[in-house]
Amino acid sequence: MNILILGSGGREHSLAWAIKQNPKCDNIFVAPGNAGIAQIAKCISVDILNATQIVNTVKEYNIDFVLIGPEAPLAEGVSDILKREGILTFGPSKASSQLETSKKFTKEICDACGAPTAEYKSFDSLEPALTYIKTKRAPLVVKADGLAAGKGVIIATDIEMALSAVNEIFSGSFGNAGASVVIEEFMEGEEASLFVLVDGETILPIGTAQDHKRVGDGDTGLNTGGMGAYSPAPILNEIVLNKTIERIIRPTMREMVRRGMPFTGVLYAGLMIKDSDPRLVEYNVRFGDPECQVLMMRLGGQILDALLSTAKGKLSDVKINWADDHSLTVVMASNGYPGSYEKGTEIAGLADLPSNSNFMCFHAGTVERNGKVVANGGRVLNITTRAATLIEAQKNSYEMIENIDWPGGFYRKDIGWRAL
């Protein structure tokens, strides 16, 4: 079959890499792709927010299955339009994507179904939010309600910082994402992520991971889209996993059905776990980035069968086969990220890196110019390995990085430290 993946990051590179291993995949196309993806798939210049362009591309290339990678097309309703055109598509509807596109919506769902999460209050204007903060004690978590590229969350360690964060959000710093704000209690514990496939009814866990959001070693500095990840997450043992499914995921999915917006796709639950009790931090309605990279290294070609079954509503027929292995990815980012950074810096040494089921360099923000790979984004490369132990995977990833010559980039030196 011919498969089209929408997106251009490390997530989409790892999905294309894994899907290509499945014999069902004849040809794989990625729109718009990047320099690394171009080595394994045909990249197409398409506006992934323009459903008409995507439908025309599906017809032109005889596409059998479309996989939507990032959240923006889902928020625009691209999935709905493709499905109305009779195109087999993996990705939730615009309505059910509100689980990611609106933090207020998710909180209301949790209230309705009794899913444990942080205490909160939401506001649509500045003054009431400021007044509320002055009645609380720090730390507080201040969130822009909508999509903010993983950067609309501020952990305020004092009240002045919380007030400043609310002012910043309502000032327009986060665009439409800041039209309203959610203020939460600060939850203590250890963060981890659970990924499940859902076809409206059946729930299938497909892996756990832990991300490193802060830009600096020791989880210091500004929040980012993610500086590295590993899988599995030790804290999400079988007991905690079952609690998460029964107390959070299943009640949420039932409430979505009750509201007439059944969820179909991948649901990524960010969790805070304390004393083996999980509480929901947030939902995302697509694969995480860089969590997807470590999951794909462990899942390989079988992921295509699972995605197809989800899209067809036949997820109950699927069983995931896990190896007793570990995967770890280290993000290499442009100097200055998550602030301003320079584009166009050359990256050398990539051609000499190993490329197999245990060692992969997944590209994120790269383009090819005059035969050279150059940085074209904040997060640029994902050095990803798989091994029998996490410490071995960590060692292998950092050894791979030593062979990359990129003065314009940096990376954290401690990915995996929580587990190790």
FENMOGI-V281737 format. One record per residue. N is the residue number from 1. RES is the residue in three letters. SS is DSSP state (hx for helix, st for strand, lp for the rest). Layout:
N,RES,SS
N,RES,SS
//
This chain:
1,MET,lp
2,ASN,st
3,ILE,st
4,LEU,st
5,ILE,st
6,LEU,st
7,GLY,st
8,SER,lp
9,GLY,lp
10,GLY,hx
11,ARG,hx
12,GLU,hx
13,HIS,hx
14,SER,hx
15,LEU,hx
16,ALA,hx
17,TRP,hx
18,ALA,hx
19,ILE,hx
20,LYS,lp
21,GLN,lp
22,ASN,lp
23,PRO,lp
24,LYS,lp
25,CYS,lp
26,ASP,lp
27,ASN,st
28,ILE,st
29,PHE,st
30,VAL,st
31,ALA,st
32,PRO,st
33,GLY,lp
34,ASN,lp
35,ALA,lp
36,GLY,lp
37,ILE,hx
38,ALA,hx
39,GLN,hx
40,ILE,lp
41,ALA,lp
42,LYS,st
43,CYS,st
44,ILE,st
45,SER,lp
46,VAL,lp
47,ASP,lp
48,ILE,lp
49,LEU,lp
50,ASN,lp
51,ALA,hx
52,THR,hx
53,GLN,hx
54,ILE,hx
55,VAL,hx
56,ASN,hx
57,THR,hx
58,VAL,hx
59,LYS,hx
60,GLU,hx
61,TYR,lp
62,ASN,lp
63,ILE,lp
64,ASP,lp
65,PHE,st
66,VAL,st
67,LEU,st
68,ILE,st
69,GLY,lp
70,PRO,lp
71,GLU,hx
72,ALA,hx
73,PRO,hx
74,LEU,hx
75,ALA,hx
76,GLU,lp
77,GLY,lp
78,VAL,hx
79,SER,hx
80,ASP,hx
81,ILE,hx
82,LEU,hx
83,LYS,hx
84,ARG,hx
85,GLU,lp
86,GLY,lp
87,ILE,lp
88,LEU,lp
89,THR,st
90,PHE,st
91,GLY,lp
92,PRO,lp
93,SER,lp
94,LYS,lp
95,ALA,lp
96,SER,lp
97,SER,lp
98,GLN,hx
99,LEU,hx
100,GLU,hx
101,THR,hx
102,SER,lp
103,LYS,hx
104,LYS,hx
105,PHE,hx
106,THR,hx
107,LYS,hx
108,GLU,hx
109,ILE,hx
110,CYS,hx
111,ASP,hx
112,ALA,hx
113,CYS,hx
114,GLY,lp
115,ALA,lp
116,PRO,lp
117,THR,st
118,ALA,lp
119,GLU,lp
120,TYR,st
121,LYS,st
122,SER,st
123,PHE,st
124,ASP,lp
125,SER,lp
126,LEU,hx
127,GLU,hx
128,PRO,hx
129,ALA,hx
130,LEU,hx
131,THR,hx
132,TYR,hx
133,ILE,hx
134,LYS,lp
135,THR,lp
136,LYS,lp
137,ARG,lp
138,ALA,lp
139,PRO,lp
140,LEU,st
141,VAL,st
142,VAL,st
143,LYS,st
144,ALA,st
145,ASP,lp
146,GLY,lp
147,LEU,lp
148,ALA,lp
149,ALA,lp
150,GLY,lp
151,LYS,lp
152,GLY,lp
153,VAL,st
154,ILE,st
155,ILE,st
156,ALA,st
157,THR,lp
158,ASP,lp
159,ILE,hx
160,GLU,hx
161,MET,hx
162,ALA,hx
163,LEU,hx
164,SER,hx
165,ALA,hx
166,VAL,hx
167,ASN,hx
168,GLU,hx
169,ILE,hx
170,PHE,hx
171,SER,lp
172,GLY,lp
173,SER,lp
174,PHE,lp
175,GLY,hx
176,ASN,hx
177,ALA,hx
178,GLY,hx
179,ALA,lp
180,SER,lp
181,VAL,st
182,VAL,st
183,ILE,st
184,GLU,st
185,GLU,st
186,PHE,lp
187,MET,lp
188,GLU,lp
189,GLY,lp
190,GLU,st
191,GLU,st
192,ALA,st
193,SER,st
194,LEU,st
195,PHE,st
196,VAL,st
197,LEU,st
198,VAL,st
199,ASP,st
200,GLY,lp
201,GLU,lp
202,THR,lp
203,ILE,st
204,LEU,st
205,PRO,st
206,ILE,st
207,GLY,st
208,THR,st
209,ALA,st
210,GLN,st
211,ASP,st
212,HIS,lp
213,LYS,lp
214,ARG,st
215,VAL,st
216,GLY,st
217,ASP,lp
218,GLY,lp
219,ASP,lp
220,THR,st
221,GLY,st
222,LEU,st
223,ASN,st
224,THR,lp
225,GLY,lp
226,GLY,lp
227,MET,lp
228,GLY,st
229,ALA,st
230,TYR,st
231,SER,st
232,PRO,lp
233,ALA,lp
234,PRO,lp
235,ILE,lp
236,LEU,lp
237,ASN,lp
238,GLU,hx
239,ILE,hx
240,VAL,hx
241,LEU,hx
242,ASN,hx
243,LYS,hx
244,THR,hx
245,ILE,hx
246,GLU,hx
247,ARG,hx
248,ILE,hx
249,ILE,hx
250,ARG,hx
251,PRO,hx
252,THR,hx
253,MET,hx
254,ARG,hx
255,GLU,hx
256,MET,hx
257,VAL,hx
258,ARG,hx
259,ARG,lp
260,GLY,lp
261,MET,lp
262,PRO,lp
263,PHE,lp
264,THR,st
265,GLY,st
266,VAL,st
267,LEU,st
268,TYR,st
269,ALA,st
270,GLY,st
271,LEU,st
272,MET,st
273,ILE,st
274,LYS,st
275,ASP,lp
276,SER,lp
277,ASP,st
278,PRO,st
279,ARG,st
280,LEU,st
281,VAL,st
282,GLU,st
283,TYR,st
284,ASN,st
285,VAL,lp
286,ARG,lp
287,PHE,lp
288,GLY,lp
289,ASP,lp
290,PRO,lp
291,GLU,hx
292,CYS,hx
293,GLN,hx
294,VAL,hx
295,LEU,hx
296,MET,hx
297,MET,hx
298,ARG,hx
299,LEU,hx
300,GLY,lp
301,GLY,lp
302,GLN,hx
303,ILE,hx
304,LEU,hx
305,ASP,hx
306,ALA,hx
307,LEU,hx
308,LEU,hx
309,SER,hx
310,THR,hx
311,ALA,hx
312,LYS,hx
313,GLY,lp
314,LYS,lp
315,LEU,hx
316,SER,hx
317,ASP,hx
318,VAL,lp
319,LYS,lp
320,ILE,lp
321,ASN,lp
322,TRP,lp
323,ALA,lp
324,ASP,lp
325,ASP,lp
326,HIS,st
327,SER,st
328,LEU,st
329,THR,st
330,VAL,st
331,VAL,st
332,MET,st
333,ALA,st
334,SER,st
335,ASN,lp
336,GLY,lp
337,TYR,lp
338,PRO,lp
339,GLY,lp
340,SER,lp
341,TYR,lp
342,GLU,lp
343,LYS,lp
344,GLY,lp
345,THR,lp
346,GLU,st
347,ILE,st
348,ALA,st
349,GLY,lp
350,LEU,hx
351,ALA,hx
352,ASP,hx
353,LEU,lp
354,PRO,lp
355,SER,lp
356,ASN,lp
357,SER,lp
358,ASN,lp
359,PHE,st
360,MET,st
361,CYS,st
362,PHE,st
363,HIS,st
364,ALA,lp
365,GLY,lp
366,THR,st
367,VAL,st
368,GLU,st
369,ARG,st
370,ASN,lp
371,GLY,lp
372,LYS,st
373,VAL,st
374,VAL,st
375,ALA,st
376,ASN,lp
377,GLY,lp
378,GLY,lp
379,ARG,st
380,VAL,st
381,LEU,st
382,ASN,st
383,ILE,st
384,THR,st
385,THR,st
386,ARG,st
387,ALA,st
388,ALA,lp
389,THR,lp
390,LEU,hx
391,ILE,hx
392,GLU,hx
393,ALA,hx
394,GLN,hx
395,LYS,hx
396,ASN,hx
397,SER,hx
398,TYR,hx
399,GLU,hx
400,MET,hx
401,ILE,hx
402,GLU,lp
403,ASN,lp
404,ILE,lp
405,ASP,st
406,TRP,lp
407,PRO,lp
408,GLY,lp
409,GLY,st
410,PHE,st
411,TYR,st
412,ARG,lp
413,LYS,lp
414,ASP,lp
415,ILE,lp
416,GLY,lp
417,TRP,lp
418,ARG,lp
419,ALA,lp
420,LEU,lp
//
